[in-house]
Amino acid sequence: MKRNILNSLFILGVLGLSTSCKSKKVIVETPPAKTETKVDNTKAEALNLLNSKQLKFNTLSLKAKATLDISGDANDVTMNFRMKDKETIWVSITALGGMAEVARALITPDSIKIQNKLKSEYLKKPFSYIYNFTNKQVNFNTLQAVLTGNAMGEFLTDKSDVKQENGVYAVSGAKENLDYKLLFNTLFKVAETNLNDAKSGQALKVNYTDYQKLNESLFPGALKINTLSGAKKINIDLQYVKIDGNVPVDFPFTVPKRYTLVK
């Protein structure tokens, strides 16, 4: 596995899995859209409805099988995520069927830390480091929303354009140089997120499927993430195989003394 996979974890995290392993949880069927039915909800009512469907959690513990394709270099890996809402995202990446950990990351609203266990290297940067890869409107909560199937809260406001397209809601608009469009399914959960910064040549598209119950809400069982930053393309197919909410989690991140700090 090459070093660019580790470096691209930043993009996965900020912005930022195709296998046969399936989640044991029951997928909630998405009713078909009824395009002939006109809904006369006001913008405020529609936004309240969509906000009410957001996943609320204190902690999450997730395991996923993933295929990371970075500019044509594809690798199958296992990814473990642990999160504390609005505070911490911890990621461990293993290869060889989960036998060898190759990278570990700890992301907070203030910083990004990554261990490259193949190279015995360690990187520590402020969260703003991710702006080398993406628009400055992206923040920690954006990353958390991408990984959990939530709509990005800063876009579910009366400043956005809210309408129905083909029987489902679409929320769109612009924030400085960032154009955004969120498409929802008939469960009122995000089906597709699109972010585009044409000026910087950066784009993100995320598709969500296989929603299943998690506590009193819904969580996506599968994600497809496509990113573009200049000439660099990253495609990620991700299948969550374990999803636990509001369970005890820790975030181990000890850097061995032999590791070299990457400037």
N, C-alpha and C positions, 0 to 999 in steps of 0.2 A: 504494500500500500504506500502510495507516494505522499510526500510532505504536503502537496497542495490540498489534500483532503483535510488535513488539520487546519491549515490556514483558512479554508472555506467554511469551517465551522462558524466563524464569525458571521458570514453571510447567512448561513442557515439560522443562526441564533437571532440575528437582527431582523432579518426579513420575516433570517435567522438568523414504497419499499416493497419492491414486489417480491413476495415469497408465497409459499403454499400454507404458511402458518396462519391460522385464523383466530380471532378473538372468540372466547367461549360465550361472551355476552350476546344477548339477543338484539339483533338490529331492528330498529324501529322503522316500520315501513313509511315512506314518504308519500302521502296522498298525491294523486295527479293534480296538476293545476287546472282550474276551471276558468278558461280565458273568457267565457261568455258571462261570467259573474262579475259585475262591477261593484267594487267596494268603495264606499263614500267616506272612509275615515279621513279626518283632517290630518295634516302633517304631524301635529302634536300627538294625536291618537296613534298614528302609525309608529312614531318613534317610541312612544310609551310601550306599545306592544312588543316591538323588537327588543327594546332594552329589558323588558320583563323576561325574555327568553335567554338572556346572557347567563352563562355558567358562573355560579358563585361558589367559591371554594376557599378553604384556608390553606390546605396542602394537597399536592398531587404526587403520586408515584406511578410512573409510566414505563412500559417496556415496549420497544418497537423493533421490528425487522425492517431493514431499509436497504435500498439500492441508491448509492450516491454516484451520480454521473457528472463529473467535473470536466467540461470541455472534451468529452468523449472518453475519459478515463473512468470506467465504472467499477465499483467495488460493492460487494454485499457485506453488510455489517449489522451488528445489534446495537441499539441505542437505548440507554436507560436515562430517564429524566426524573428529577425530583424538583418540586417547586414549592415555594411559599409565596402566596399571593402578593404581588407588587414588591417583593423583597429579594427573592433569590431564585435562580435557575441553575441547577447542577446537571451536567451531562457527562455520561461515560460512554465511550465508543469501544466496542470490542469486535475482533475479527476471528476467523477460524472457528466459526460456530460458537462464538462466545467464550472461547478458551483464553484469548490473549487481549488484554486491554491495550489499546494503542494511543488513546487520547482521553483527557479529562478536562472539563471546563467548568468554571464557576463564574456566573454572570450576575451582577447586581445593577441597580440603577446608576451606580457610580463607576464600576470597573468591570473589566473582562480579564480573566486569568485562564491560561491554557497550558497544560502539560503535554508535550509531545514525547510519549514514552518510547517511541522508536528511536528518536534522536537524542533522548535525555536532555531535552531543551524545555525552557519555561518562558512564557511570555506574560507580561503584566502591563496592561494599558488602561487608561481611563475609558469610560464607556464611549466617549466621543471618537475613539479610534475607529468605530464602525462607520463613521461618515466617510472613510476612504472607500467604502463599498456601497453606501446607500444614502438616500436623502436625509437631511438634517431634521426632518419632521418625524423620523422614526425614533422611538424611544424604547425603554425597557418594557413598558406596557404593550407596545406594538408587537414585540417579540413574543410576549406571553400570550397575546391574543392569537397570533399565527399558530402557535403550537397547541392551543386548546379549543380552536374552533369558535372563538368569540369574535364578534364584530369589534373593530377598533373604536373604543368609546368616544374618542375625539371626533369621529365622523358621524356619530348618531346624535346630531344636534340640529337645531332649526336653521343653521347656516347651510346645510346640505339640501340637495334636491332629492325629494322622496316621491317616487311614483311606482305604479305597477307596470311591469313588462311581462307579457305572456302569463298573466295571472299570479305573478309573484312580485314581491317588493324589490325595488332597486334603489340604492342610496348612492348618490354620486356628488362630485364637486371638486374643488381645488383648494389647496392650502399652500400658499406661496408657489413654489415650482412643482409641487406634487399633485398630480391628478389622481383621483381615486374613484373606484366604483365597486360597490358591494352588492352581490346578487344573493337573494335569500330563497330558500325552498319553502314548501307549503307547511313545514314544521316551524317556520319563522326562524330557522337557523341559517347561518351563512353557508351557501353552496359554493360561492366563488368570490375571492378577493383579488382585486387588481389595483396595483400602485404603479404609477408611471411618472418618471422624471425625465422628460424628453431632453431638457437642457443638458443634463449630466449623462444621458445615455444609460439610465438605470431603470429597471423594471422588475416587478414581482407579480407572479400569478400563483394563487393557491386554490386548489379544488378540494372540497370536503365531501365525503360520502360515508355511508354505513354508520349513521348516527345510532347510538345506543344509550340506554338510561344510565345515568350516574347520579346517585342520590335523587334529588328532585328535578334534575335537569337532563340535558342531552349532551353527549360527547362524541366527536367524530372518530370512527374506527379507522379511517384511512385518509391520508393526505397526499396530494401531489403538488410539489413545490417547484416552480420554475423561476429562476432568477437570471437576470442579465445585468452585467456591470461592464460597460465598454465592450471588449471583445470576449469577455469571460462569461460562459454559460454554465449554470449548475441546475441539474434536474434531480429531484429527490422523490422517490416513491416510498411512502412510509405506511406501514401497517401496524397499528398498536395491537399488541397481543396480551397486554395486561394493563388495566386501568383501575387505579384505586384512588378514591378521594377522601380527604380529611383523615389521613392516617399519619402516625408518627414518621418523620423523615429526618435524616441528618445529611450533612453536605461535606463529607471528608475531602480535604484538599491539602495534603502535606507535600511540600516539594523537597525531594532528596537533595542533600548538599552537593552531590556530584553533578546536578543539573546545571546547564549553562543558561544564563539569562539572555534572551534574544532582545537586542535593542531595536 
